[in-house]
Amino acid sequence: MASEDLKIEIRGQDTYTEGEFELKTAAIILFVAMYVVMIVRPKWRTLAALITGAIFLVTGILPVRSVFNEIDWNVILMIAGTMVVVDYFIESKMPNRIADILLDKADNVMWVTIYMSLFAGVISAFIDNVATVLMVAPVGLAVCRKLKISPVGMLISIAVFSNLQGAATLVGDTTSIMLGAYARMDFTSFFFMKGRPGIFWAVELGALATIPVLMLLFRKQKEPVHADEMTKVSDFVPSFMLLSVVAALITASFIPGKPDITNGLICCCMAGVSILYDLIRTKKTKGLVRALKGIDFSTIYLLIGLFTVIGGIKAVGIIDDVAAAISRIGGSSLFLLYTVVVFGSVAISAFIDNIPYVATMLPVMQGVSTMLGIEPYLLYFGLLTGATLGGNLTPVGASANITVIGILEKNGERVSFSDFARIGVPLTLTAVLAGYLFIWAVWH
C-alpha cells in the first residue's frame, strides 16, 4: 500500500469574503506576534496572551459570546484546586521526606533527575499532565533545595515527561479520551487491539529511548547525593488528600458521559476538604490564607489568554486549513502521509493547543482512511503521538509546561526559551521518532 499512488481529496473552504480574509490575516499576524513576544520577553508572557486575547474579542476574531466556551475551565479549576491541596502537602514536609528517600537511593544528581522524570511519567499515564506536575514538582524543588542546585533543569524534565506519557493510556490525556470516544476504543485498546500492540507500547518505547538523552543532558551533574537524616512528616492527612485526588481522577476517567469540568470539580472539592480539615485542626485561618496565596494566578491568567487566542484561531478556520493542508501535502503515498501527519502535528502542537487540533483532525483521518480503503489506526496513532508530544518543543506549547514555569518563577527562578528548548527539543524528537517508527512497523 505504501508504494501505491494515493488520491486524496480534502474538501475545504478555498474562497473567503473580504471580511473573512481580513480577520484570518489579522489573527495570524497577532498570533505570531504574541509568540514572538513570549519568546523574546518571557516576563511579558501573561500580558501578551491577555492583550492578544482582548484584541481578538474587540475585533470580532472570536465572538464575545463564544469566549466562555473556549476557555478550558476544567484545566483552570484543576490548577486552582490542586495548588491548594499541594500547598498543604508541602507544608506537611512530605515532599522533603520523599526527597530524602530519593537521595538515599540515587548515586548522583543525574540519577535523581531521571528517577523524578520517570516517576512523573508513570503518574501522568493515569491522570492529567497539569495535575501530575503540580504533585511532583514540589518533590523536585525539595530535592534541589537540599542539594543547593538550580531546580530549572529537573522541573522542566518533570514537565516534559508528564507530557511524554499522556498518550499511553485512555485516561492519560484529553486527546487520548477524544480518540477513545471517536474510535470507540476502550482502556485495553491502548495496550492491544486487533491482535497488535497499541499506542501504549509506542509511548513507552519513546520514554525508554529518552533515558540516554537525559543522561547526556545531565551528564555533568555527577555530584554524589545522600540524605543526612530523614525529614519528619508533621501531618499525613495532606498526603492522603493528594492520593485521594489521584484515585478520584482515575476513577472518574472510567465514568461515561461525565461533565467536562468533572476533574476540575474533584480537585476543588478536595481543596475544600483540605481547608476544612486544617481549620478544624488548627482553629486558625493562617493555613487558609497561605494556601490561597499559593494559587499561581499568573499561570491561570496566561492560560485564559491562550485559550481565548486559540479559540479565535479555530473560529476563523485556521486550524481547519492546517488540517486540510497536512492531508494534501501527504497525498502521494501512505508513508508520506503518515510522516506528514506525525511531524506536522508535532510542529503545530508546539504553538497551538492540541485539543482543538486533534478534534479537527480525527474526522479528517477517518475520511482519508476510508478513501484509501485502510484501517484508520495508523493515522489515528500517528496523530496522537505527534499532537501529544509536540507541546514539549516550546515552554508555552502545553499547559503542564506553563504550569511548571509558573512554579519556577514563583520560586525566584528565570526560565528562558533556550532553557526549555535545551531539554524539551531533544527529548521530544527522540520520543516521537521512536514512536513513529514503532507505529509504522506495527500498523501499516
N, C-alpha and C positions, 0 to 999 in steps of 0.2 A: 504493500500500500504506500510505503514511504517514497517509492521511486516513481509512482504514477503521477501524472499531471492532475491537479485538482482544480475544479472550477467552483469558486466560492463567490456568491453574490450577497453582499450585505446591503440591505436597504437602509439608507439614512437620509437625513434632510440635507440635500445638496444646495438648496436655494433658500435664501433668507430675505425678509423685508429689510429695508434700510435701517429701521429702528432696531431690529433683532441683531443685525450685523454690528451696529454701533455698540449695543450692550455687550455682545460677546467680545468684541475687541477691547472695550474698556475693562471687562472682567479679567481678561488675560493679562493686560498691562498692569492692573492693580495687584493681581495675584503674584506676578513675577516681582514687582517692586516690593511687595511685602516680604517675600522670601529673601530678597537681596538685603533688605534692612535687617532681617533676623540673623543673617549670616555675618554681615559686616558689623552690626551693633547688637550683640546678644542681649545687652541690658535693656534694649528697647523692644524686645520680642512681644511682650504683652501689649504694650501701647500700639505697636504696629498692627497686631492682629485685631485689636478693638477698633482702631481708626478705620482700617480697611473694611471690617465688617459693617461699621456705621455708614461708610460711603456706599457699600453695596445696597444697604437699605434705603438710603436717601435717593440714590439714583434709580432705584427700581430694579437693579440687577437681581436682587432677591426681594420679593414682595414682603412687606412688613408682616402681613398676616401669616406668612409661612415660617417666620424665624423661630417661633417656639417649637415647631415640629422638627426643625433641622438640628436643634441643639440636642445632643445625646444626654438627656437628663439622668439616664441610668449610670453613665460614667461619672457625671458630676456628683451625684448622690453617693456613689461608691467611694469616691475620693474623700468627700467630706466625712462620711460616716467612719470609714476605715482609719482615717487620720486621727480621729478621736480615740478609737479603740487602741490604735498603735501608741498613742501618747501615754495611755495608762500602762501599756505593755512595756514601754521604755522606762517609765518611772518605777516599775517593779524590779528593774535591774535584770530581768530575764535575758535581754539581748547580750548583756555583759557576761552572763553565765554561759550562754551558747558560744560566745566569742572565746571564752576560756577553754571550752571543750574543743573547739576547732583548733585553737592554738596548740593544745596538748596533742592533737592527732596529726597535725601537719608538720612537715620538715622545715618549710620556709614560707616566706610571704607569697611566692608564686603559687604554691600548692594551696594556700589558704584562699587565694583568689579563685583558683579553679574549683575548689570544693564549694565555695559560696555561689559561683555561677551555675554549677550543676544542680545545686540544691534549689536555686530559683527556677531552673528549667523544669525540674521534676514537679514542683508545686504548680507551675504555670500550665502544665499539661492538663490540669483539672480545674483551675479557677482562673478568673480574668487576670490579664497581664498587669493591669494597674494595681489590683489588689495584691498580687504577688510582690511587686516592687515595694509597696507600702509596708508589707510584712517583713521582707527580707532585708531591705535597706538599713533599718536600724541595727541589725546584727553586723552588717558590713561596716557601718560607722563605728560601732563599738570596737570591732577588731582593729580598725585603723587608728582609733584613739589610743588603744593600748600599745600599739606598735609605733605610735607617733609618726605616721606617714600620711600622705595625702590620700583621701578616700575617692578621688575622682575616677581613677582607673578601675578600681574594684566595683564601684557603684554603676559605672557605665557598663561593665561586663555583666552585672546582675540584670540590668535593664535589657541588654541585648539578648541574653539567654532566655529571659522571660518571653521575649518576642519569638525567639527561635522555636520554642516548644509549643507555641499557641495552636498550631495546626495539627498537633499529634493526635488529639482525640476530639470527639464530637463536642465536648464541653469546654475545650481549652480556649476558644476564641469566638467572638461573634461571627466571624467569617466561616468558621467551621460549622457553627449552628445553622447558618444560612445555607451552606452546601448540603448539610444533612437533611434539612427541610425540603430544599428544592429537588434533590435527587432521591429523596425518600430512603436515606441511609440511616441505620441505627448505630448505637455505640460500637458494636462489634465490627461494623463495616469499615471502620477506620483501621482495624487491625488485619482482618482478612475479608475478602469479598470475591465472590465468584471463583473461589479456589486460588486466588492470588493474594500476595501481601498488599495491604492497604497503605495509605499515606503515612500512617504511624511509623512504619519502618524507614520510609524516606526521610522523615524528620529526624528520627533517632540516628540514622546514618550521618546526616548532616551535622548533628550535635557532636557525635564522636569525631568527625573529621575536623571540627574546630578546636579540639583539645590541643593538638600540636601547635596550632596557630596561637592559642592562648599562651602556651609555654614559650613560644618565640617572642610574643609581645611583652611578656613579663619576665623574660629571661634574666634581666639584671637584678630582679628583686629576690635574691637568694639569701637575704638575711635570715639567720635561724630564728625560730619563734618558739616560745614556750609560755605557759601560764604559771606565774609565781604562786598564786593560790586561787581557788575557785571563789567567784563572787557569790555572796549570799543573796538569794532572792527574797525580797521583802513581802511579796504577796503573789500567790499563784493564781488567783482569780483572773487577773488580766490575761494571763497566758491561756487559761481555759476559755475566756471570751474570744480570743483571737482564733483558737482552734474551732470554736463554735461557728465563727464566721466562715471558715474554710468548709466545715461539714455542711453548713446550711447552703452555701453556694453550690457545692457539689450535688446535694440532694435536689435543690431547685432546678438544676440543669436537666433533670430527668422528667420534669413536670411539663406535659404538653400544653400548649396554648396559654402559657402564663403571661401576665402583662410584661411589657418591655422594660419597665423600671423595677422588676422584681429584685434583682441583685442589689440595686441601689437602696431599696427599702429595707432589705435584710441588713445591710451594713449600717444604715441609720438606726434601725431598731436595736441592733447590738450596741451601737454607740450610746443610745438612750439608756439601755440596761446598765452599761458600764458607768455612766454618770450617776444613775440612781444608786448603784452599789457603793460608789465612792462617797456620795453624800450621806448615806446611812452609816457607813463605816467610820468616816472622819467627823461627820456633823459639821463640816466646813465647806465653803464654796471655792477654796483655793485650788483644788484639783480641777473643778469645772472650768474656772477661768483659764487655767493653764492649758487644758485640753482644747478649749475653743480657740485660744490664741495659736495653738499648734496647727490649726487648719491653714493650709497654704492657699490663700485666696488669690495670690498672683497666678498660680498654676490654673486655678479654676477659671479666672478671667481670660487667661490665654486660650484655654480650650473652648470657652464660649465664643471668643472671637474667631478661632479657627473653624469651629462648626458652622458659624454663620457664613464665613467665606466659602467653605466647601459647598454649603447649601446653594450659594449663588452660582458657583461654578457648575453645579449639577443642573440648576434651574435654567440656565441659558444654553444647555445642551453640549457643553464642552466634554463632559465625561462620555456621553453617547458618541461624540465624534471620535474620541480617542479609541473607544472600544471598536468602532467600525474600522478605523484606520489600521489597528493591530490585525484584524481579521483579513483586511485587504492585502496588507504587506506580506502576510504569511500564506497567501493563497496559492502558491505554486507547488508546494509539497507538504505532506503531513509533518515531516520533521522540521521544516522551516516554520510552519505554522505553530507547532508546539514550542519551538525555540523562541519565536517572537512573543507568544503568549507568556512564557515564563519570564524572560528577561525584560520584556516590555512592561509587565506587571511590577517587576522589581523597581524599574526606573520611575514608573508613575506613582507607586505607593510610597516612594521616598518623599513625595511632596503632597499627595492627595490622600485623604482618608480612605483606607481600603474598603470600608463598609459600603459606601455608595458605588464604588468602582466594581466590587465583586457582585453586588446586586444587579448592576447593569450588564456585566459580562456573562453571568451564568446563562441567561437565555440566549445570548449570542453564541456561546459554546455549544449549547444544545442544538441550536439551529444549524451551525456549521457541521456538527457530527451527523445530524440527520441527512444533510446534503451529501456527505461523504459516505454514508452507509456504515458508520462505525459506532462502537460504543463511546459515550462521551467522557468516560472516566479519565482517559489520558489527559484531555484538555481541562477537565474539572480539577484534577490533582495538580496539574501544571499551573493553573490559575491560582489555586490556593497557596501553593508553595511560593510563587513569586510575590503575590499580594501580601501574604503574611510576613514574609521576611524582608521585603523591600523597605519597610519603615525604619529598619536599622541603619540605612545609609545616611540619614540626617538626624540631628537632635530633635527636630520637630516632626519627624515622619510617623511617630506613633505616640499614643497617649502615655505609654509607660516611659518613654524617653523624656517626654516633657515633665512627667512627674518626678523622675529621678534627678533631673537637672534642677527642678524647683527645690528638692530636698537638699541638694548640694549647695545651692546658692543661699538657702536659709541657714546653712551651717558655715557660711562665710567662704565658700569655695567658688571660684570662677570657672566656668566651662565654656571653652571656645568651640567653634565649629570644627577646627582641626583636632582638638582634644577628643571629640566624639568620633570623628571620621577615622582617626588612627586605629581605633578599636572596632568600630561598627562596620566599616567597609570590608576589611579582610575577613572578619567573621561571617558577615552576610554572604559575600561572594563564595566563600568556601562551602558554607551550608547549602546555598542554592545550587551550586554546581553538583554537589554530591546527590542531593535530592532529585535534581533534573536528570542526571544520568540513570539513577535507580528507577525512577518512574518510567522513563522511556524504555529501559530494558525489560521491565515487567509488563507494561500496559500497551505498548504499541502493536 
